[in-house]
Amino acid sequence: MSAPITHLLDGETVTAVAGEVWSALVGEEEYLLPGFGPVGPAVAGPSSWVTVTGPWNGVVVLTCEQSGTADLTRSVLQMRADEEPTEEDVDDVLRELANILGGNVKSLLPGPSTLGLPETGTPPVRADDEDTCRVSASWRGHDLAITIQGASEAPATTTEVNK
């Protein structure tokens, strides 16, 4: 087993990666603002995540405030302001953001590693604090959190993508 995530990545690195992903996927003029300190208040809302399996095993989780998911989906899918995204649209956007965040995080970890398929719903239970890196941010006034958390053991099944 590899070192805990807190020995491999820090909040500043995760925030920088997330900002780059946000600019590339959400829009060049869309800015992800870092939260106050490495851990802000808990964010209640939909989550998406991908597993990382390799020398370090865990998940990369994105949690967004429910109030921001429609705006986020419209921005990523370049919908008109008066268009209402479907639940499937929202899930697709959240999964894509988690997938790209996870791929960028995976590239910073010891390898070789594989990335699982992105999922939405209730995220896996958090590992202990030593193997958890959590950052908070906001976009257009909506809070979100990115949590990179270790798994107590390797996932039983992982669909290998993005080797």
C-alpha positions in Angstrom: 0.0 0.0 0.0 1.2 3.5 -0.8 1.4 6.5 1.5 -1.8 8.2 2.5 -3.1 10.8 0.0 -2.1 13.6 2.4 1.6 12.6 1.8 1.1 12.5 -2.0 -1.1 15.6 -2.7 -2.0 18.8 -0.9 -5.0 21.0 -1.0 -3.2 23.7 -3.0 -2.4 21.1 -5.8 -5.9 19.8 -5.9 -7.3 23.4 -6.0 -5.0 24.2 -8.9 -6.0 21.0 -10.8 -9.7 21.7 -10.2 -9.3 25.3 -11.5 -7.7 24.1 -14.7 -10.4 21.4 -15.2 -13.1 24.0 -14.5 -11.7 26.5 -17.0 -11.4 23.8 -19.7 -14.8 22.2 -19.2 -17.1 24.8 -17.8 -15.7 27.7 -19.7 -12.6 29.9 -20.0 -14.3 32.8 -18.3 -15.7 30.6 -15.5 -13.6 30.7 -12.4 -13.6 28.2 -9.6 -12.8 30.2 -6.4 -10.9 28.4 -3.7 -12.7 28.1 -0.3 -11.4 29.4 2.9 -8.7 27.1 4.2 -8.3 23.5 3.1 -11.7 22.4 4.5 -14.8 24.5 4.4 -18.3 23.6 5.6 -19.8 20.4 4.4 -21.5 20.7 1.0 -24.9 19.1 0.8 -25.9 18.1 -2.7 -25.3 15.6 -5.5 -22.0 13.8 -5.7 -20.1 12.1 -8.5 -16.9 10.1 -8.2 -14.4 7.8 -9.8 -12.2 5.2 -8.3 -8.5 5.1 -8.6 -6.8 1.7 -8.3 -3.0 1.2 -8.2 -0.3 1.8 -5.6 -2.8 4.2 -4.0 -6.5 3.1 -3.9 -9.3 5.5 -3.4 -11.9 7.8 -4.9 -12.1 11.3 -6.2 -15.4 12.8 -5.2 -17.1 16.0 -6.5 -20.0 17.3 -4.4 -22.0 20.3 -5.6 -24.7 22.3 -4.0 -28.1 21.3 -5.5 -28.8 25.0 -6.2 -25.9 25.2 -8.7 -26.3 22.0 -10.6 -28.7 23.4 -13.3 -26.4 26.4 -13.9 -23.4 24.2 -14.1 -25.1 21.8 -16.5 -26.3 24.7 -18.7 -22.7 26.1 -18.8 -21.0 22.8 -19.7 -23.6 21.8 -22.3 -23.8 25.4 -23.6 -27.5 25.5 -23.1 -29.6 28.7 -23.2 -30.3 30.4 -19.8 -34.0 29.6 -20.1 -33.4 25.9 -20.9 -34.0 23.5 -18.0 -31.6 20.6 -18.0 -32.9 17.1 -17.4 -31.7 15.0 -14.4 -29.8 12.9 -16.9 -28.0 16.0 -18.2 -27.0 16.9 -14.7 -25.7 13.4 -13.9 -23.8 13.3 -17.2 -22.1 16.7 -16.4 -21.3 15.7 -12.9 -19.8 12.3 -14.0 -17.8 14.0 -16.7 -16.3 16.5 -14.2 -15.5 13.7 -11.8 -13.9 11.7 -14.6 -11.7 14.5 -15.7 -10.8 15.6 -12.2 -10.0 11.9 -11.4 -7.8 11.5 -14.4 -5.8 14.6 -13.6 -5.4 13.5 -9.9 -4.4 10.0 -11.1 -1.7 11.5 -13.2 -0.1 13.0 -10.1 -0.2 9.7 -8.1 2.3 6.9 -8.1 1.5 4.6 -11.0 0.6 2.7 -12.9 -3.0 3.3 -11.9 -6.4 2.8 -13.5 -9.5 4.9 -13.3 -13.0 3.4 -12.8 -16.1 4.6 -14.6 -17.7 7.7 -13.1 -20.7 7.3 -10.9 -23.3 9.6 -9.2 -25.3 9.2 -6.1 -24.2 8.7 -2.5 -20.4 8.7 -2.5 -18.4 5.9 -0.8 -17.8 6.3 3.0 -14.8 8.5 3.7 -11.5 6.9 4.8 -9.7 8.2 7.9 -8.6 11.8 7.9 -5.0 11.0 7.2 -6.0 9.4 3.9 -8.4 12.2 2.9 -7.6 15.5 1.1 -10.7 17.8 0.9 -10.9 21.2 -0.6 -13.8 23.6 -0.8 -14.5 26.0 -3.6 -17.3 28.1 -5.1 -18.6 28.8 -8.5 -21.1 31.6 -9.2 -21.8 31.6 -5.4 -22.5 27.9 -5.3 -20.4 25.8 -2.9 -18.7 22.6 -3.9 -16.2 20.2 -2.4 -13.6 17.9 -4.0 -12.6 15.0 -1.7 -9.8 12.6 -2.5 -10.2 9.8 -0.1 -8.4 6.5 0.4 -10.2 3.1 0.4 -9.7 0.7 3.2 -9.0 -2.0 0.5 -8.9 -2.1 -3.3 -12.3 -2.0 -5.0 -13.6 -5.5 -5.7 -14.3 -4.7 -9.3 -13.0 -1.9 -11.4 -13.6 -1.2 -15.0 -10.3 -0.2 -16.4 -10.3 3.0 -18.4 -7.7 5.7 -19.0 -4.7 3.6 -18.3 
